[in-house]
Amino acid sequence: MIAEFLIGFFISLLVALIMIGIGISQLKSKTPAAFYTGEKPFSPNELSDVSAWNRKHGRMWIIYGIVILFSYILAAFIGLGTPMGLIVYHSGIVLPIVVMIGYHNKLTKTCRLPKERQSQQNTAAPKHTKETEKS
């Protein structure tokens, strides 16, 4: 019984750490983070604030990793071999994915610039270079 718990715990911990690692890498990323659904990540010109986009996606993945770990621990207290324990554990894995997809879609609507503003942003401010300093 203890061996089953420990094996399951370390597998859940490994998966949770992978999700947390994805979140941390997105928090530190300078380019827009992807959602890992196969869609092409947005270019920086398509978003109103790249750092806010990355911060929100990074936090989402970190929370997902924590939920995976806590759902396993809660399922272990309920009983891993019981139907309720399995429901709790699998819900902690599947339901957050549904929430994450909805949150990603919400972020896409709120953070993505309209097409006409994307082209304006590209030409609005000249880049600061050494040549512009001399003139």
HUUR-V281576 format. One record per residue. N is the residue number from 1. SS is DSSP state (H for helix, E for strand, - for the rest). PHI is phi as a letter, one per 40 degrees, with the letter a starting at -180 (none if undefined). BURIAL is I if it has 24 or more other C-alpha atoms within 12 Angstrom, else O. Layout:
N:SS:PHI:BURIAL  N:SS:PHI:BURIAL
//
This chain:
1:-:none:O  2:H:c:O  3:H:c:O  4:H:c:O  5:H:c:O  6:H:c:O  7:H:c:O  8:H:c:I  9:H:c:I  10:H:c:O  11:H:c:O  12:H:c:I  13:H:c:I  14:H:c:O  15:H:c:I  16:H:c:I  17:H:c:I  18:H:c:O  19:H:c:I  20:H:c:I  21:H:c:I  22:H:c:I  23:H:c:I  24:H:c:I  25:H:c:I  26:H:c:I  27:H:c:I  28:H:c:O  29:-:c:O  30:-:c:O  31:-:b:O  32:-:d:I  33:-:c:I  34:-:c:I  35:-:b:I  36:-:g:O  37:-:b:O  38:-:g:O  39:-:c:O  40:-:c:O  41:-:c:O  42:-:c:I  43:-:c:O  44:H:d:I  45:H:c:I  46:H:c:I  47:E:b:I  48:-:c:I  49:-:a:I  50:H:c:I  51:H:c:O  52:H:c:I  53:H:d:I  54:H:c:I  55:H:c:I  56:H:c:I  57:H:c:I  58:H:c:I  59:H:c:I  60:H:c:I  61:H:c:I  62:H:c:I  63:H:c:I  64:H:c:I  65:H:c:I  66:H:c:I  67:H:c:I  68:H:d:I  69:H:c:I  70:H:c:I  71:H:c:I  72:H:c:I  73:H:c:I  74:H:c:I  75:H:c:I  76:H:c:I  77:H:c:O  78:H:c:O  79:-:h:O  80:-:c:I  81:-:c:O  82:-:c:O  83:H:d:O  84:H:c:O  85:H:c:O  86:H:c:O  87:H:c:O  88:H:c:I  89:H:c:I  90:H:c:I  91:H:c:I  92:H:c:I  93:H:c:I  94:H:c:O  95:H:d:O  96:H:c:I  97:H:c:I  98:H:c:O  99:H:c:O  100:H:c:I  101:H:c:O  102:H:c:O  103:H:c:O  104:H:c:I  105:H:c:O  106:H:c:O  107:H:c:I  108:H:c:I  109:H:c:O  110:H:c:O  111:H:c:I  112:E:c:I  113:-:c:I  114:-:c:O  115:H:d:O  116:H:c:O  117:H:c:O  118:H:c:O  119:H:c:O  120:H:c:O  121:H:c:O  122:H:c:O  123:H:b:O  124:H:c:O  125:-:b:O  126:-:c:O  127:-:c:O  128:-:c:O  129:-:b:O  130:H:c:O  131:H:c:O  132:H:c:O  133:H:c:O  134:H:c:O  135:-:c:O
//
